[in-house]
Amino acid sequence: MNKNLLIAGSLLVMTSCGRYSKVLDLPTKEEYSENKRIYGEMGQPAHQSKNTYPTAPDAAEKSVKIKEILFGKAVANSTESISSQSIAPVAATVTPTDTAKK
């Protein structure tokens, strides 16, 4: 009985593997140039990369809220302070090691 189940199971696996694991050739340059809807213009960027969208005015606040939800308040605050330091002038930034030396 077990032998029959093993044979039936292996036949089922072999037939399903043959059906779904076909090797397909890559499209040729002619196929690329003929089907502009899928492949776009030859030598040009993809159609979807040409689309640009305006950044929402509250995008920074939303990203901080999402980081607080995902990683906790401490991680979100540390990334917020890093981004504010990168915006500040270099001469005005003070690192913790500078304050410890004084």
N, CA, C and O atoms as a DFTB+ gen file, in Angstrom:
408 C
 N C O
     1  1       0.831      -1.190       0.000
     2  2       0.000       0.000       0.000
     3  2       0.875       1.254       0.000
     4  3       0.627       2.183      -0.768
     5  1       1.905       1.283       0.864
     6  2       2.801       2.437       0.916
     7  2       3.561       2.612      -0.390
     8  3       3.832       3.732      -0.822
     9  1       3.903       1.478      -1.016
    10  2       4.624       1.536      -2.278
    11  2       3.762       2.174      -3.369
    12  3       4.261       2.953      -4.181
    13  1       2.474       1.845      -3.387
    14  2       1.566       2.423      -4.380
    15  2       1.385       3.923      -4.150
    16  3       1.328       4.689      -5.112
    17  1       1.295       4.349      -2.899
    18  2       1.176       5.773      -2.598
    19  2       2.442       6.528      -3.002
    20  3       2.370       7.649      -3.506
    21  1       3.587       5.914      -2.782
    22  2       4.852       6.533      -3.157
    23  2       4.944       6.696      -4.672
    24  3       5.370       7.740      -5.164
    25  1       4.551       5.680      -5.394
    26  2       4.595       5.743      -6.861
    27  2       3.612       6.799      -7.369
    28  3       3.958       7.588      -8.249
    29  1       2.403       6.823      -6.830
    30  2       1.396       7.798      -7.266
    31  2       1.844       9.221      -6.939
    32  3       1.664      10.131      -7.747
    33  1       2.422       9.412      -5.767
    34  2       2.901      10.738      -5.369
    35  2       4.053      11.206      -6.232
    36  3       4.105      12.371      -6.628
    37  1       4.980      10.302      -6.527
    38  2       6.124      10.692      -7.362
    39  2       5.678      10.995      -8.792
    40  3       6.221      11.903      -9.423
    41  1       4.697      10.249      -9.317
    42  2       4.179      10.550     -10.646
    43  2       3.494      11.914     -10.670
    44  3       3.631      12.665     -11.636
    45  1       2.770      12.227      -9.623
    46  2       2.097      13.523      -9.537
    47  2       3.115      14.660      -9.502
    48  3       2.935      15.676     -10.172
    49  1       4.173      14.493      -8.730
    50  2       5.210      15.527      -8.632
    51  2       5.937      15.676      -9.963
    52  3       6.203      16.797     -10.396
    53  1       6.256      14.581     -10.608
    54  2       6.975      14.650     -11.880
    55  2       6.147      15.318     -12.978
    56  3       6.679      16.089     -13.776
    57  1       4.872      15.028     -13.017
    58  2       4.045      15.637     -14.063
    59  2       3.853      17.124     -13.814
    60  3       3.815      17.905     -14.764
    61  1       3.733      17.525     -12.572
    62  2       3.544      18.954     -12.305
    63  2       4.832      19.735     -12.541
    64  3       4.774      20.889     -12.968
    65  1       5.975      19.146     -12.280
    66  2       7.241      19.836     -12.516
    67  2       7.470      20.063     -14.001
    68  3       7.965      21.124     -14.382
    69  1       7.138      19.130     -14.827
    70  2       7.331      19.280     -16.253
    71  2       6.449      20.355     -16.847
    72  3       6.833      20.999     -17.824
    73  1       5.290      20.559     -16.287
    74  2       4.352      21.525     -16.835
    75  2       4.771      22.959     -16.537
    76  3       4.620      23.830     -17.393
    77  1       5.285      23.221     -15.357
    78  2       5.519      24.597     -14.926
    79  2       6.969      25.043     -14.981
    80  3       7.256      26.202     -14.680
    81  1       7.879      24.183     -15.346
    82  2       9.281      24.588     -15.341
    83  2       9.849      24.652     -16.758
    84  3      10.962      24.189     -17.009
    85  1       9.090      25.218     -17.666
    86  2       9.577      25.361     -19.027
    87  2      10.591      26.498     -19.082
    88  3      10.413      27.537     -18.445
    89  1      11.636      26.291     -19.837
    90  2      12.650      27.314     -20.014
    91  2      12.241      28.163     -21.214
    92  3      12.062      27.646     -22.316
    93  1      12.096      29.451     -20.994
    94  2      11.698      30.357     -22.064
    95  2      12.908      31.144     -22.534
    96  3      13.746      31.559     -21.733
    97  1      12.990      31.344     -23.845
    98  2      14.077      32.135     -24.405
    99  2      13.827      33.609     -24.147
   100  3      12.681      34.050     -24.061
   101  1      14.907      34.368     -24.023
   102  2      14.781      35.814     -23.879
   103  2      14.302      36.413     -25.197
   104  3      14.622      35.895     -26.267
   105  1      13.549      37.483     -25.126
   106  2      13.101      38.111     -26.371
   107  2      14.280      38.671     -27.165
   108  3      15.276      39.113     -26.593
   109  1      14.153      38.644     -28.454
   110  2      15.201      39.179     -29.324
   111  2      15.028      40.681     -29.464
   112  3      14.028      41.243     -29.017
   113  1      16.005      41.330     -30.087
   114  2      15.919      42.777     -30.290
   115  2      14.727      43.142     -31.160
   116  3      14.120      44.198     -30.981
   117  1      14.396      42.274     -32.095
   118  2      13.241      42.530     -32.951
   119  2      11.953      42.528     -32.138
   120  3      11.079      43.370     -32.342
   121  1      11.841      41.579     -31.220
   122  2      10.642      41.524     -30.373
   123  2      10.573      42.732     -29.450
   124  3       9.491      43.254     -29.181
   125  1      11.732      43.175     -28.966
   126  2      11.755      44.385     -28.145
   127  2      11.233      45.585     -28.923
   128  3      10.411      46.351     -28.420
   129  1      11.710      45.744     -30.143
   130  2      11.326      46.920     -30.921
   131  2       9.889      46.833     -31.420
   132  3       9.253      47.871     -31.605
   133  1       9.354      45.635     -31.644
   134  2       7.984      45.485     -32.112
   135  2       6.963      45.767     -31.022
   136  3       5.898      46.313     -31.312
   137  1       7.250      45.418     -29.800
   138  2       6.262      45.551     -28.729
   139  2       6.657      46.708     -27.819
   140  3       7.246      46.492     -26.760
   141  1       6.342      47.919     -28.221
   142  2       6.721      49.110     -27.463
   143  2       5.887      49.276     -26.191
   144  3       6.340      49.918     -25.243
   145  1       4.691      48.716     -26.152
   146  2       3.847      48.849     -24.972
   147  2       4.473      48.146     -23.773
   148  3       4.384      48.639     -22.648
   149  1       5.095      47.018     -24.003
   150  2       5.694      46.265     -22.900
   151  2       7.136      46.687     -22.666
   152  3       7.525      46.939     -21.525
   153  1       7.926      46.769     -23.712
   154  2       9.362      46.989     -23.566
   155  2       9.777      48.446     -23.688
   156  3      10.908      48.785     -23.342
   157  1       8.891      49.327     -24.172
   158  2       9.228      50.731     -24.311
   159  2      10.096      50.973     -25.532
   160  3      10.292      50.086     -26.363
   161  1      10.605      52.173     -25.622
   162  2      11.461      52.541     -26.744
   163  2      12.869      51.998     -26.511
   164  3      13.353      51.982     -25.379
   165  1      13.515      51.562     -27.566
   166  2      14.876      51.028     -27.454
   167  2      15.837      52.145     -27.036
   168  3      15.834      53.219     -27.638
   169  1      16.640      51.904     -26.034
   170  2      17.629      52.868     -25.582
   171  2      17.067      53.965     -24.691
   172  3      17.815      54.849     -24.275
   173  1      15.795      53.940     -24.387
   174  2      15.158      54.951     -23.541
   175  2      14.837      54.328     -22.181
   176  3      14.764      53.104     -22.071
   177  1      14.645      55.145     -21.149
   178  2      14.252      54.589     -19.855
   179  2      12.833      54.021     -19.917
   180  3      12.085      54.304     -20.853
   181  1      12.481      53.245     -18.947
   182  2      11.153      52.640     -18.893
   183  2      10.077      53.716     -18.780
   184  3      10.331      54.808     -18.272
   185  1       8.888      53.402     -19.253
   186  2       7.800      54.381     -19.235
   187  2       7.478      54.849     -17.818
   188  3       7.263      56.039     -17.590
   189  1       7.444      53.918     -16.866
   190  2       7.061      54.290     -15.504
   191  2       8.115      55.130     -14.804
   192  3       7.799      55.827     -13.839
   193  1       9.371      55.082     -15.268
   194  2      10.392      55.922     -14.638
   195  2      10.295      57.374     -15.100
   196  3      10.901      58.258     -14.494
   197  1       9.544      57.622     -16.162
   198  2       9.357      58.990     -16.629
   199  2       8.341      59.742     -15.776
   200  3       8.329      60.973     -15.776
   201  1       7.487      59.019     -15.049
   202  2       6.477      59.665     -14.216
   203  2       7.124      60.260     -12.975
   204  3       7.933      59.606     -12.317
   205  1       6.775      61.483     -12.658
   206  2       7.246      62.111     -11.428
   207  2       6.033      62.579     -10.644
   208  3       5.039      63.019     -11.222
   209  1       6.122      62.483      -9.348
   210  2       5.023      62.859      -8.475
   211  2       5.531      63.850      -7.447
   212  3       6.659      63.722      -6.973
   213  1       4.715      64.844      -7.090
   214  2       5.155      65.815      -6.090
   215  2       5.208      65.167      -4.706
   216  3       4.418      64.278      -4.391
   217  1       6.150      65.628      -3.893
   218  2       6.268      65.134      -2.531
   219  2       5.210      65.810      -1.678
   220  3       5.000      67.020      -1.769
   221  1       4.553      65.026      -0.857
   222  2       3.520      65.571       0.015
   223  2       4.168      66.496       1.045
   224  3       5.279      66.217       1.497
   225  1       3.500      67.593       1.429
   226  2       4.112      68.520       2.379
   227  2       4.307      67.913       3.770
   228  3       5.191      68.346       4.508
   229  1       3.500      66.922       4.138
   230  2       3.633      66.320       5.462
   231  2       4.348      64.972       5.405
   232  3       4.145      64.135       6.285
   233  1       5.171      64.747       4.398
   234  2       5.851      63.455       4.236
   235  2       6.843      63.191       5.370
   236  3       6.957      62.054       5.827
   237  1       7.560      64.210       5.832
   238  2       8.547      64.015       6.905
   239  2       7.855      63.628       8.210
   240  3       8.323      62.739       8.921
   241  1       6.746      64.289       8.525
   242  2       6.026      63.960       9.760
   243  2       5.448      62.550       9.692
   244  3       5.479      61.813      10.678
   245  1       4.928      62.181       8.538
   246  2       4.371      60.832       8.382
   247  2       5.449      59.772       8.539
   248  3       5.211      58.728       9.148
   249  1       6.638      60.034       7.992
   250  2       7.702      59.042       8.095
   251  2       8.158      58.876       9.541
   252  3       8.489      57.767       9.961
   253  1       8.179      59.968      10.306
   254  2       8.547      59.867      11.725
   255  2       7.500      59.071      12.484
   256  3       7.848      58.241      13.323
   257  1       6.224      59.309      12.205
   258  2       5.157      58.555      12.874
   259  2       5.237      57.073      12.538
   260  3       5.042      56.228      13.411
   261  1       5.521      56.752      11.288
   262  2       5.629      55.348      10.890
   263  2       6.822      54.694      11.571
   264  3       6.726      53.547      12.010
   265  1       7.953      55.407      11.669
   266  2       9.125      54.858      12.359
   267  2       8.839      54.641      13.832
   268  3       9.318      53.668      14.414
   269  1       8.062      55.534      14.455
   270  2       7.688      55.348      15.859
   271  2       6.846      54.099      16.032
   272  3       7.029      53.352      16.993
   273  1       5.922      53.868      15.107
   274  2       5.065      52.692      15.203
   275  2       5.875      51.425      14.995
   276  3       5.695      50.452      15.727
   277  1       6.764      51.418      14.009
   278  2       7.503      50.210      13.686
   279  2       8.644      49.918      14.652
   280  3       8.815      48.774      15.073
   281  1       9.425      50.930      15.009
   282  2      10.654      50.698      15.754
   283  2      10.659      51.268      17.163
   284  3      11.611      51.030      17.907
   285  1       9.654      51.997      17.550
   286  2       9.622      52.596      18.872
   287  2      10.055      54.042      18.833
   288  3      10.615      54.512      17.843
   289  1       9.792      54.745      19.922
   290  2      10.031      56.187      19.956
   291  2      11.529      56.524      19.961
   292  3      11.926      57.529      19.372
   293  1      12.360      55.713      20.607
   294  2      13.788      56.021      20.712
   295  2      14.463      56.000      19.340
   296  3      15.274      56.876      19.041
   297  1      14.145      55.026      18.517
   298  2      14.765      54.933      17.199
   299  2      14.294      56.074      16.317
   300  3      15.090      56.659      15.582
   301  1      13.018      56.395      16.380
   302  2      12.485      57.486      15.556
   303  2      13.102      58.811      15.965
   304  3      13.391      59.642      15.103
   305  1      13.313      59.034      17.263
   306  2      13.923      60.282      17.711
   307  2      15.388      60.368      17.299
   308  3      15.871      61.449      16.962
   309  1      16.105      59.240      17.321
   310  2      17.508      59.282      16.935
   311  2      17.653      59.567      15.441
   312  3      18.567      60.290      15.045
   313  1      16.781      59.019      14.614
   314  2      16.862      59.308      13.180
   315  2      16.424      60.734      12.902
   316  3      16.910      61.361      11.961
   317  1      15.520      61.247      13.703
   318  2      15.088      62.629      13.519
   319  2      16.227      63.585      13.845
   320  3      16.417      64.581      13.147
   321  1      16.985      63.292      14.897
   322  2      18.091      64.170      15.265
   323  2      19.220      64.095      14.242
   324  3      19.899      65.090      13.991
   325  1      19.422      62.916      13.651
   326  2      20.451      62.783      12.628
   327  2      20.084      63.607      11.404
   328  3      20.933      64.293      10.833
   329  1      18.810      63.540      10.999
   330  2      18.415      64.302       9.814
   331  2      18.472      65.799      10.079
   332  3      18.779      66.569       9.169
   333  1      18.184      66.227      11.302
   334  2      18.257      67.656      11.591
   335  2      19.712      68.123      11.666
   336  3      19.999      69.278      11.352
   337  1      20.641      67.241      12.079
   338  2      22.047      67.612      12.105
   339  2      22.608      67.736      10.703
   340  3      23.456      68.593      10.453
   341  1      22.153      66.903       9.788
   342  2      22.685      66.974       8.429
   343  2      22.226      68.248       7.731
   344  3      22.885      68.714       6.801
   345  1      21.114      68.815       8.166
   346  2      20.624      70.057       7.576
   347  2      21.353      71.253       8.171
   348  3      21.565      72.249       7.479
   349  1      21.739      71.172       9.437
   350  2      22.392      72.287      10.124
   351  2      23.783      72.523       9.535
   352  3      24.376      71.596       8.982
   353  1      24.314      73.740       9.642
   354  2      25.664      74.007       9.156
   355  2      26.690      73.172       9.917
   356  3      26.472      72.816      11.075
   357  1      27.788      72.866       9.274
   358  2      28.796      71.986       9.851
   359  2      29.438      72.622      11.078
   360  3      29.711      71.913      12.046
   361  1      29.689      73.918      11.077
   362  2      30.346      74.579      12.193
   363  2      29.464      74.596      13.442
   364  3      29.976      74.678      14.559
   365  1      28.154      74.519      13.263
   366  2      27.252      74.611      14.404
   367  2      26.971      73.260      15.045
   368  3      26.386      73.223      16.128
   369  1      27.359      72.155      14.433
   370  2      27.070      70.841      15.003
   371  2      28.079      70.518      16.098
   372  3      29.274      70.780      15.959
   373  1      27.578      69.946      17.185
   374  2      28.415      69.544      18.300
   375  2      28.160      68.079      18.552
   376  3      27.012      67.672      18.733
   377  1      29.209      67.278      18.567
   378  2      29.065      65.860      18.811
   379  2      29.233      65.593      20.291
   380  3      29.822      66.415      20.993
   381  1      28.729      64.455      20.798
   382  2      28.884      64.130      22.216
   383  2      30.345      64.024      22.651
   384  3      30.658      64.322      23.804
   385  1      31.242      63.611      21.763
   386  2      32.648      63.503      22.135
   387  2      33.271      64.888      22.340
   388  3      34.182      65.038      23.154
   389  1      32.782      65.916      21.597
   390  2      33.287      67.266      21.785
   391  2      32.915      67.818      23.160
   392  3      33.727      68.494      23.792
   393  1      31.714      67.542      23.626
   394  2      31.288      68.034      24.929
   395  2      32.000      67.311      26.065
   396  3      32.229      67.895      27.124
   397  1      32.355      66.027      25.851
   398  2      33.045      65.280      26.893
   399  2      34.478      65.766      27.068
   400  3      35.004      65.701      28.179
   401  1      35.124      66.249      26.016
   402  2      36.499      66.723      26.102
   403  2      36.614      68.048      26.840
   404  3      37.655      68.331      27.433
   405  1      35.557      68.875      26.816
   406  2      35.631      70.195      27.438
   407  2      35.444      70.158      28.885
   408  3      35.481      71.200      29.539
